[in-house]
Amino acid sequence: MFCGDRRQYRCITGIDEYIDQTSGTKCSSTFQLQVDHVHPLALGGSNQPENLRVLCRTHNQLAATHLGIARKKPRFTEPETEFF
């Protein structure tokens, strides 16, 4: 758990804050937690504390997919080889 200056940062609880829209159940994962932007930077969001939340990696990627934000392709790919 990390708690910084409360005037600048809210306390990161160390648990996923994702709530399923359909069932209302809350994810309680503590694995691979990431700080997520509620309104993504790519869509004009900010780094202000009120725009940040903690999500597990799975729910962070799910949220990005729902917003249409594609993952970047890897910089380097294996060259295709031809077999004769």
LUMTORLUM-552498 format. One line per field, with one value per residue: residue number from 1; residue in one letter; z negated, y negated, x negated of N, C-alpha, C, O, CB in turn. Coordinates in nm, 3 decimals, decimal comma. Glycine has a CB too. Layout:
N
resi = [NUM_...]
resn = [A_...]
n_z = [Z_...]
n_y = [Y_...]
n_x = [X_...]
ca_z = [Z_...]
ca_y = [Y_...]
ca_x = [X_...]
c_z = [Z_...]
c_y = [Y_...]
c_x = [X_...]
o_z = [Z_...]
o_y = [Y_...]
o_x = [X_...]
cb_z = [Z_...]
cb_y = [Y_...]
cb_x = [X_...]
***
This chain:
84
resi = [1_2_3_4_5_6_7_8_9_10_11_12_13_14_15_16_17_18_19_20_21_22_23_24_25_26_27_28_29_30_31_32_33_34_35_36_37_38_39_40_41_42_43_44_45_46_47_48_49_50_51_52_53_54_55_56_57_58_59_60_61_62_63_64_65_66_67_68_69_70_71_72_73_74_75_76_77_78_79_80_81_82_83_84]
resn = [M_F_C_G_D_R_R_Q_Y_R_C_I_T_G_I_D_E_Y_I_D_Q_T_S_G_T_K_C_S_S_T_F_Q_L_Q_V_D_H_V_H_P_L_A_L_G_G_S_N_Q_P_E_N_L_R_V_L_C_R_T_H_N_Q_L_A_A_T_H_L_G_I_A_R_K_K_P_R_F_T_E_P_E_T_E_F_F]
n_z = [0,000_0,078_-0,038_0,032_0,019_-0,095_0,002_0,266_0,373_0,374_0,145_0,247_0,246_0,282_0,384_0,643_0,803_0,974_1,079_1,181_1,438_1,500_1,299_1,065_0,894_0,723_0,818_0,642_0,670_0,599_0,754_0,993_1,000_1,138_1,201_1,332_1,577_1,550_1,742_2,025_2,097_2,369_2,475_2,395_2,116_1,775_1,540_1,289_0,948_0,909_1,147_1,151_1,084_0,929_1,093_1,170_1,397_1,597_1,589_1,645_1,910_2,023_1,985_2,153_2,399_2,422_2,457_2,702_2,736_2,876_2,816_2,846_3,116_3,102_3,120_3,251_3,460_3,527_3,815_4,103_4,210_4,489_4,589_4,791]
n_y = [0,118_-0,224_-0,545_-0,870_-1,225_-1,353_-1,579_-1,588_-1,329_-1,052_-0,784_-0,479_-0,180_0,087_0,284_0,410_0,183_0,230_0,255_0,466_0,383_0,509_0,706_0,579_0,668_0,654_0,663_0,830_0,858_0,872_0,895_0,810_0,525_0,209_-0,141_-0,313_-0,532_-0,691_-0,854_-0,823_-0,927_-0,933_-1,012_-1,267_-1,286_-1,348_-1,352_-1,393_-1,324_-1,256_-1,140_-0,894_-0,542_-0,218_0,079_0,429_0,595_0,735_0,616_0,354_0,373_0,463_0,240_0,056_0,181_0,163_-0,109_-0,139_-0,162_-0,054_0,192_0,126_0,244_0,478_0,350_0,490_0,768_1,116_1,218_1,346_1,674_1,870_2,196_2,436]
n_x = [-0,085_-0,052_-0,075_-0,072_-0,134_0,154_0,277_0,206_0,223_0,445_0,496_0,365_0,519_0,441_0,601_0,812_1,034_1,240_1,578_1,829_2,046_2,287_2,355_2,285_2,092_1,779_1,441_1,189_0,920_0,571_0,358_0,113_0,164_0,254_0,224_0,489_0,627_0,930_1,059_0,893_0,554_0,493_0,731_0,767_0,768_0,649_0,371_0,463_0,548_0,824_0,889_0,775_0,754_0,732_0,672_0,678_0,454_0,599_0,859_0,789_0,699_0,938_1,104_0,975_1,015_1,294_1,316_1,209_0,939_0,659_0,404_0,058_-0,138_-0,408_-0,742_-0,944_-0,935_-0,940_-1,115_-0,952_-0,997_-1,071_-1,002_-1,141]
ca_z = [0,000_0,088_-0,069_0,048_-0,033_-0,068_0,078_0,406_0,414_0,283_0,100_0,331_0,148_0,303_0,428_0,767_0,782_1,083_1,044_1,299_1,467_1,507_1,172_0,951_0,810_0,725_0,826_0,521_0,702_0,552_0,842_1,107_0,994_1,219_1,190_1,456_1,595_1,576_1,874_2,070_2,149_2,515_2,512_2,333_1,971_1,702_1,434_1,161_0,863_0,926_1,273_1,136_1,004_0,928_1,156_1,203_1,538_1,681_1,598_1,711_2,053_2,060_1,993_2,274_2,514_2,429_2,505_2,838_2,736_2,912_2,765_2,946_3,167_3,061_3,212_3,330_3,481_3,587_3,961_4,153_4,282_4,587_4,593_4,928]
ca_y = [0,000_-0,348_-0,666_-0,988_-1,349_-1,347_-1,695_-1,566_-1,194_-0,977_-0,663_-0,362_-0,080_0,218_0,379_0,369_0,104_0,257_0,303_0,515_0,300_0,592_0,771_0,493_0,728_0,586_0,749_0,814_0,903_0,796_0,941_0,724_0,401_0,098_-0,265_-0,334_-0,662_-0,676_-0,916_-0,800_-1,035_-0,932_-1,074_-1,399_-1,279_-1,409_-1,274_-1,439_-1,211_-1,216_-1,066_-0,771_-0,433_-0,098_0,195_0,538_0,588_0,784_0,516_0,236_0,400_0,470_0,102_-0,002_0,242_0,105_-0,247_-0,137_-0,194_0,069_0,207_0,103_0,364_0,480_0,282_0,586_0,895_1,218_1,221_1,467_1,759_1,958_2,329_2,490]
ca_x = [0,000_-0,126_0,002_-0,156_-0,080_0,299_0,321_0,176_0,256_0,530_0,429_0,387_0,558_0,381_0,703_0,878_1,154_1,335_1,712_1,898_2,164_2,406_2,390_2,253_1,989_1,650_1,323_1,107_0,786_0,455_0,252_0,079_0,242_0,203_0,298_0,562_0,692_1,074_1,066_0,756_0,470_0,505_0,858_0,774_0,773_0,538_0,308_0,516_0,588_0,964_0,901_0,698_0,810_0,650_0,734_0,587_0,414_0,709_0,966_0,733_0,704_1,079_1,152_0,917_1,083_1,429_1,303_1,154_0,796_0,588_0,268_-0,045_-0,203_-0,549_-0,834_-1,020_-0,869_-1,025_-1,099_-0,890_-1,090_-1,008_-1,058_-1,134]
c_z = [0,000_0,055_-0,063_-0,022_0,004_0,005_0,227_0,456_0,319_0,249_0,194_0,237_0,163_0,338_0,550_0,735_0,887_1,029_1,173_1,319_1,463_1,370_1,050_0,858_0,830_0,732_0,702_0,544_0,641_0,638_0,961_1,110_1,072_1,191_1,327_1,458_1,629_1,715_1,929_2,121_2,299_2,564_2,440_2,182_1,907_1,602_1,295_1,079_0,882_1,057_1,266_1,051_1,016_0,990_1,171_1,353_1,631_1,698_1,661_1,863_2,103_2,077_2,120_2,399_2,531_2,482_2,645_2,846_2,760_2,847_2,879_2,990_3,121_3,166_3,306_3,342_3,545_3,738_4,004_4,231_4,377_4,586_4,734_4,926]
c_y = [-0,124_-0,464_-0,784_-1,107_-1,355_-1,470_-1,675_-1,431_-1,133_-0,847_-0,548_-0,244_0,055_0,325_0,321_0,296_0,130_0,310_0,341_0,438_0,381_0,645_0,684_0,552_0,658_0,689_0,725_0,860_0,811_0,830_0,847_0,597_0,291_-0,026_-0,294_-0,474_-0,638_-0,733_-0,912_-0,924_-1,047_-0,999_-1,208_-1,401_-1,340_-1,311_-1,319_-1,320_-1,164_-1,140_-0,932_-0,670_-0,314_0,015_0,305_0,529_0,629_0,678_0,386_0,255_0,408_0,329_0,034_0,052_0,182_-0,038_-0,254_-0,174_-0,064_0,070_0,182_0,236_0,361_0,413_0,380_0,715_0,992_1,215_1,354_1,547_1,848_2,092_2,385_2,639]
c_x = [-0,089_-0,034_-0,093_-0,094_0,068_0,351_0,301_0,224_0,358_0,458_0,465_0,404_0,491_0,482_0,774_1,008_1,261_1,467_1,783_2,028_2,293_2,449_2,368_2,149_1,855_1,538_1,238_0,964_0,680_0,334_0,235_0,163_0,173_0,287_0,358_0,619_0,838_1,104_0,924_0,684_0,484_0,632_0,878_0,783_0,649_0,479_0,354_0,565_0,732_0,988_0,826_0,773_0,716_0,730_0,631_0,558_0,528_0,817_0,917_0,738_0,848_1,137_1,101_0,986_1,222_1,426_1,244_1,008_0,720_0,450_0,171_-0,104_-0,349_-0,636_-0,902_-0,940_-0,967_-1,006_-1,036_-0,993_-1,012_-1,079_-1,036_-1,120]
o_z = [-0,070_0,115_-0,144_-0,111_0,122_0,063_0,308_0,573_0,199_0,322_0,217_0,159_0,067_0,325_0,560_0,650_0,891_0,943_1,264_1,228_1,428_1,331_0,943_0,754_0,939_0,661_0,662_0,449_0,632_0,601_1,023_1,212_1,073_1,162_1,427_1,354_1,727_1,796_1,884_2,178_2,353_2,680_2,426_2,123_1,976_1,582_1,195_1,136_0,873_1,076_1,368_0,959_1,104_0,947_1,182_1,427_1,734_1,810_1,723_1,935_2,214_2,172_2,186_2,494_2,644_2,544_2,701_2,952_2,674_2,826_2,994_2,910_3,102_3,285_3,426_3,243_3,608_3,785_3,948_4,311_4,346_4,583_4,787_5,031]
o_y = [-0,128_-0,478_-0,795_-1,092_-1,360_-1,465_-1,736_-1,420_-1,161_-0,806_-0,522_-0,212_0,131_0,444_0,200_0,341_0,060_0,399_0,259_0,429_0,328_0,630_0,710_0,493_0,610_0,790_0,610_0,896_0,690_0,798_0,808_0,566_0,281_-0,016_-0,300_-0,530_-0,570_-0,667_-0,990_-1,015_-1,158_-1,038_-1,255_-1,507_-1,379_-1,201_-1,287_-1,225_-1,045_-1,082_-0,863_-0,706_-0,310_0,045_0,279_0,463_0,565_0,654_0,315_0,163_0,363_0,303_-0,038_-0,022_0,155_-0,084_-0,363_-0,214_0,025_-0,034_0,214_0,328_0,254_0,419_0,354_0,763_0,951_1,208_1,459_1,490_1,894_2,098_2,382_2,702]
o_x = [-0,190_0,072_-0,185_-0,011_0,102_0,460_0,370_0,262_0,357_0,367_0,583_0,315_0,485_0,454_0,794_1,085_1,362_1,468_1,796_2,110_2,399_2,564_2,424_2,119_1,824_1,541_1,218_0,894_0,698_0,221_0,334_0,226_0,050_0,406_0,286_0,655_0,867_1,168_0,840_0,744_0,487_0,642_0,990_0,805_0,554_0,531_0,290_0,618_0,759_1,094_0,816_0,847_0,630_0,842_0,511_0,631_0,550_0,862_0,995_0,777_0,878_1,210_1,175_1,012_1,264_1,521_1,231_0,960_0,718_0,388_0,200_-0,119_-0,406_-0,607_-0,915_-0,884_-1,064_-0,892_-1,065_-1,068_-0,902_-1,201_-0,925_-1,112]
cb_z = [-0,123_0,227_-0,210_0,195_0,022_-0,198_0,032_0,429_0,420_0,346_-0,046_0,432_0,152_0,180_0,312_0,857_0,781_1,183_0,964_1,288_1,604_1,600_1,157_0,873_0,839_0,601_0,958_0,405_0,854_0,401_0,891_1,237_0,847_1,371_1,139_1,472_1,706_1,466_1,868_2,177_2,111_2,565_2,480_2,386_1,925_1,630_1,444_1,183_0,720_0,922_1,388_1,075_1,052_0,784_1,294_1,163_1,563_1,621_1,459_1,664_2,085_1,953_1,868_2,281_2,496_2,292_2,410_2,923_2,602_3,064_2,702_2,893_3,323_3,038_3,134_3,267_3,568_3,529_4,032_4,240_4,184_4,728_4,484_5,010]
cb_y = [0,000_-0,365_-0,656_-1,020_-1,474_-1,329_-1,819_-1,579_-1,106_-0,950_-0,629_-0,339_-0,061_0,258_0,410_0,491_-0,043_0,357_0,195_0,667_0,233_0,707_0,898_0,466_0,879_0,496_0,722_0,892_0,910_0,825_1,083_0,801_0,358_0,134_-0,384_-0,229_-0,747_-0,748_-1,065_-0,699_-1,013_-0,789_-0,980_-1,472_-1,135_-1,537_-1,284_-1,542_-1,249_-1,339_-1,151_-0,799_-0,397_-0,062_0,157_0,679_0,677_0,912_0,489_0,211_0,531_0,548_0,022_0,026_0,395_0,107_-0,327_-0,228_-0,262_0,082_0,347_0,010_0,372_0,625_0,204_0,612_0,878_1,360_1,200_1,434_1,844_1,895_2,421_2,451]
cb_x = [0,096_-0,189_0,071_-0,178_-0,158_0,374_0,246_0,030_0,130_0,671_0,469_0,269_0,703_0,306_0,805_0,906_1,119_1,275_1,793_1,926_2,149_2,382_2,311_2,377_1,974_1,634_1,241_1,169_0,768_0,426_0,281_0,096_0,263_0,206_0,206_0,675_0,621_1,159_1,125_0,756_0,323_0,499_0,973_0,888_0,789_0,584_0,156_0,629_0,570_1,054_0,846_0,561_0,956_0,604_0,794_0,648_0,292_0,769_1,023_0,587_0,631_1,159_1,109_0,766_1,093_1,495_1,217_1,232_0,751_0,575_0,246_-0,155_-0,194_-0,596_-0,939_-1,158_-0,742_-0,993_-1,236_-0,767_-1,176_-1,010_-0,993_-1,257]
***
